[in-house]
């Protein structure tokens, strides 16, 4: 799966293992909703691409393949969760086995002696790359908890206590880090980007949603994210932030951690639907635009934004919207 499609130049960006991991999870989710075998077939194909991208000799999963790019902790966690989604849906043991190997690599290669998680390693040396404090994706931080969920899922899939311990250590670290993450930048447009990352942190809390510290962080984080989103939206808004925030409300509410603010959720769902493209061009029809500035669409139709949006709206129209038999929030299905 390409990172995104540019509508201005009509070109896809390079294929990314992270985005393909998201695609596997999205396709498995669509199969769970529809029981349509085509979704399962595509999920299996994408998962097989990921098993082929795994470098068993070096124990690494590169960000991109041509040429092999550095490896990111965050991306590796998304790939693990995608492979586990395919394993649950198909029963193919290879998907689980590669997920386990990658999870072991995450714990072995990315975590420093002091417990800090390096965001990026060079390949093939696996040396930590220099951090850029002005870019959240190139610095360690609370957002990494979303990928640390892979360890929690691997613990459930294997029964191995060391994976659970890895998640618990990442959770403890993220709970110390998160109060300083927002706003984190003087430019409101950059703050909107950080809202996307902060939602990753909140998603990473879901395995422990009802623990008192996690429930407090979820409640305060949802409220803070919503306030900043509404404040910045007239200048710049991202569809994935709307989708992530809506999903968080529904997951946290269903878990009994944070009551659902239905008025706010309805507003976010309505705003989110505005981002869906309707076009005679099949490359973008039905997809979701990444964002808009000053009311103008940015020229990116993003597969991850689309996956987040379709799940958020399905959950809202179903269980939270009151439709009997609609999909219910479940952490395993979170894309």
C-alpha positions in Angstrom: 0.0 0.0 0.0 1.3 3.4 -1.0 1.7 6.0 1.7 -0.8 8.3 -0.1 -2.1 9.3 -3.5 -1.4 12.8 -4.8 -4.4 14.2 -6.7 -2.5 17.0 -8.2 0.2 14.9 -9.9 -2.0 11.7 -10.0 0.8 9.7 -8.5 1.1 7.3 -5.6 3.9 7.7 -3.1 6.2 4.7 -2.5 4.9 1.5 -0.9 5.2 1.5 2.9 5.3 -1.5 5.2 3.5 0.6 7.9 0.7 1.7 5.6 0.4 -1.9 4.4 0.1 -3.0 8.0 -2.8 -0.6 8.5 -4.4 -1.9 5.2 -4.3 -5.5 6.5 -6.1 -4.4 9.7 -8.6 -2.4 7.7 -9.4 -5.2 5.3 -9.7 -7.7 8.1 -12.1 -5.3 9.8 -14.2 -4.9 6.6 -14.4 -8.7 6.4 -15.6 -8.9 10.0 -18.4 -6.4 9.1 -19.5 -7.9 5.8 -18.3 -11.5 5.6 -17.2 -10.6 2.1 -14.5 -13.1 1.0 -12.9 -10.5 -1.2 -11.8 -8.4 1.8 -10.2 -11.5 3.4 -8.4 -12.4 0.2 -6.9 -8.9 -0.1 -6.0 -8.9 3.6 -4.1 -12.2 3.1 -2.3 -10.9 0.0 -1.2 -7.8 1.9 -0.1 -9.8 4.9 2.0 -12.1 2.6 3.7 -9.0 1.3 4.7 -8.1 4.8 6.0 -11.6 5.6 8.1 -11.2 2.4 9.4 -7.8 3.6 10.6 -9.3 6.9 14.4 -9.7 6.8 14.9 -12.8 8.9 18.7 -12.7 8.6 18.9 -9.2 10.2 15.6 -9.4 12.2 14.3 -6.2 10.8 11.3 -4.6 9.0 12.3 -1.7 6.8 10.0 1.3 6.4 10.3 1.1 2.6 11.8 -1.6 0.4 13.3 0.1 -2.7 15.8 1.0 -1.4 15.5 -0.4 2.1 14.9 2.6 4.4 15.5 2.8 8.2 13.2 0.9 10.5 10.8 2.7 12.8 9.5 1.4 16.1 6.1 2.8 15.4 5.9 1.2 12.0 6.9 -2.2 13.4 4.1 -2.2 15.9 1.6 -1.4 13.2 2.9 -4.3 11.1 2.7 -6.7 14.0 -0.9 -5.7 14.7 -1.8 -6.1 11.0 -0.2 -9.5 10.8 -2.1 -10.6 14.0 -5.3 -9.3 12.4 -4.7 -11.5 9.4 -3.8 -14.5 11.6 -7.0 -14.2 13.6 -9.1 -13.9 10.4 -7.3 -16.7 8.4 -5.6 -19.0 11.0 -2.4 -18.8 8.9 0.4 -19.5 11.4 3.0 -17.8 9.3 1.4 -14.4 10.0 1.6 -15.1 13.7 5.1 -16.4 13.6 6.5 -13.3 11.8 4.6 -11.0 14.1 6.2 -12.8 17.1 9.7 -12.4 15.5 9.1 -8.7 14.8 7.8 -8.1 18.3 10.9 -9.7 19.7 13.0 -7.4 17.5 11.1 -4.4 18.8 12.0 -5.3 22.4 15.6 -6.3 21.6 16.7 -3.5 19.2 14.6 -0.4 20.0 14.5 -0.2 23.8 17.5 1.5 25.5 19.1 0.3 28.7 17.3 3.2 30.4 13.9 2.1 29.0 13.6 4.9 26.4 12.3 3.6 23.1 14.4 4.8 20.1 12.1 5.9 17.3 14.3 5.1 14.4 17.2 2.7 13.7 19.5 2.7 10.7 19.9 -0.4 8.6 21.7 -2.7 8.6 23.6 -1.5 11.6 20.5 -1.0 13.8 22.1 2.1 15.3 19.8 4.7 16.8 19.4 7.7 14.5 19.7 11.2 15.7 16.4 12.5 17.1 14.8 15.7 15.8 12.9 17.4 18.7 10.9 19.6 16.2 9.3 16.4 14.6 7.3 14.1 16.8 7.8 11.1 14.6 11.6 11.4 15.0 11.6 11.7 18.7 10.6 9.3 21.5 7.3 10.1 23.1 4.0 9.0 24.5 2.6 8.4 21.0 4.7 5.2 20.8 2.2 3.5 23.1 0.0 2.8 20.1 2.7 0.5 18.7 3.5 -0.9 22.1 0.0 -2.3 22.0 1.5 -4.9 19.7 3.3 -6.4 22.7 0.0 -6.6 24.6 -1.6 -8.4 21.6 1.4 -10.7 21.3 1.1 -11.6 24.9 -2.5 -12.6 24.4 -1.6 -14.5 21.2 1.3 -16.4 22.7 0.8 -16.4 26.5 4.3 -15.1 26.9 4.6 -12.9 30.0 7.7 -11.0 28.6 5.5 -9.3 25.9 3.0 -8.2 28.5 5.9 -6.8 30.6 7.2 -4.8 27.6 3.8 -3.2 27.2 3.5 -2.4 30.9 6.9 -0.6 30.9 5.9 1.4 27.8 2.6 2.3 29.5 4.4 3.5 32.6 6.8 5.6 30.5 4.0 7.1 28.4 2.0 8.1 31.4 5.0 10.1 32.6 5.6 11.7 29.2 2.1 12.7 28.0 1.4 15.8 30.1 4.2 17.7 28.1 3.1 16.6 24.6 0.4 19.2 23.9 0.5 21.7 22.5 4.2 21.1 22.0 4.7 23.7 19.2 4.0 27.4 18.8 2.6 26.9 15.3 -1.1 25.9 15.5 -0.8 23.9 12.2 1.9 21.8 13.8 -0.3 21.4 16.9 -2.9 19.8 14.7 -0.3 17.3 13.5 0.6 16.6 17.2 -3.1 16.0 18.0 -2.9 13.1 15.5 0.1 11.7 17.4 -1.5 12.3 20.8 -4.5 10.3 19.8 -2.1 7.4 19.2 -1.2 7.7 22.9 -4.8 7.6 23.9 -5.4 4.6 21.7 -2.5 2.9 23.3 -4.3 3.2 26.7 -7.2 1.1 25.7 -5.9 -2.3 26.9 -5.9 -0.7 30.4 -8.8 1.7 29.8 -10.5 1.2 33.2 -7.3 1.4 35.3 -7.7 4.7 37.2 -4.6 6.4 35.8 -5.5 5.4 32.3 -9.2 6.4 32.6 -8.1 9.8 33.9 -5.7 10.2 31.0 -8.4 9.1 28.5 -11.0 11.5 29.9 -8.7 14.5 30.1 -7.0 13.7 26.8 -10.3 13.4 24.8 -11.5 16.7 26.2 -8.2 18.5 25.5 -7.9 17.1 22.0 -11.5 18.1 21.2 -10.9 21.6 22.4 -7.7 22.1 20.4 -9.3 20.6 17.3 -12.2 23.0 17.3 -9.9 25.9 18.0 -7.5 25.1 15.1 -10.0 23.7 12.6 -10.9 27.0 10.9 -7.2 27.2 9.8 -6.3 23.5 9.3 -8.1 20.3 10.0 -7.1 16.6 9.5 -9.7 13.9 8.8 -7.7 11.4 10.8 -7.9 13.5 14.0 -11.7 13.6 13.7 -11.8 9.9 13.1 -9.4 9.0 15.9 -11.2 11.2 18.4 -14.6 9.7 17.5 -13.2 6.2 17.8 -11.7 7.0 21.2 -15.0 8.3 22.5 -16.7 5.1 21.4 -14.0 2.7 22.6 -13.6 4.4 26.0 -17.4 4.6 26.4 -18.0 1.0 25.6 -15.2 0.0 28.0 -16.9 1.9 30.8 -13.9 4.3 31.2 -15.3 7.6 29.9 -19.0 8.4 29.2 -19.7 9.2 25.6 -20.4 12.8 24.9 -23.0 12.1 22.1 -23.3 15.8 21.0 -19.6 16.1 20.5 -19.3 12.7 18.8 -22.2 13.6 16.4 -20.5 16.9 15.5 -17.2 15.1 14.8 -18.9 12.4 12.7 -20.6 15.1 10.6 -17.4 16.9 10.1 -15.6 13.7 9.2 -18.1 12.8 6.4 -17.2 16.0 4.6 -13.8 14.6 3.9 -15.0 11.7 1.7 -14.2 12.1 -2.0 -16.9 11.5 -4.6 -15.3 11.3 -8.0 -15.5 9.6 -11.4 -11.8 8.8 -10.8 -11.8 5.3 -9.2 -8.4 6.0 -7.6 -10.0 8.5 -5.2 -13.7 7.8 -5.2 -14.8 6.9 -1.7 -11.5 7.7 -0.2 -10.9 10.4 2.4 -8.9 13.5 1.9 -6.1 13.9 4.4 -7.0 17.5 5.3 -7.9 21.0 4.4 -6.5 24.5 5.1 -8.7 27.6 5.1 -11.4 25.4 3.6 -9.3 24.2 0.7 -8.6 20.5 0.2 -5.0 19.4 0.4 -4.1 17.2 -2.6 -3.7 13.9 -0.7 -6.1 11.0 -0.5 -4.7 9.0 2.3 -5.4 5.2 2.9 -4.9 5.5 6.6 -7.2 8.4 6.9 -9.7 6.4 4.9 -9.3 3.3 7.2 -9.7 5.4 10.4 -12.7 7.2 9.0 -14.6 4.2 7.7 -14.1 2.5 11.1 -15.1 5.5 13.1 -18.3 6.1 11.0 -19.2 2.4 11.1 -19.0 2.4 14.9 -20.9 5.6 15.2 -23.7 4.5 12.8 -23.8 1.2 14.6 -23.3 0.7 18.3 -23.0 4.3 19.3 -25.7 5.6 16.9 -28.2 3.1 18.2 -28.5 0.8 15.2 -29.3 -2.7 16.4 -26.7 -5.3 15.4 -24.2 -2.7 14.5 -20.4 -3.2 15.0 -19.2 -2.9 18.6 -15.9 -1.4 19.6 -13.2 -4.0 20.3 -9.6 -3.3 20.9 -8.4 -6.1 18.6 -10.4 -4.5 15.7 -8.9 -1.0 16.2 -7.1 -0.1 13.0 
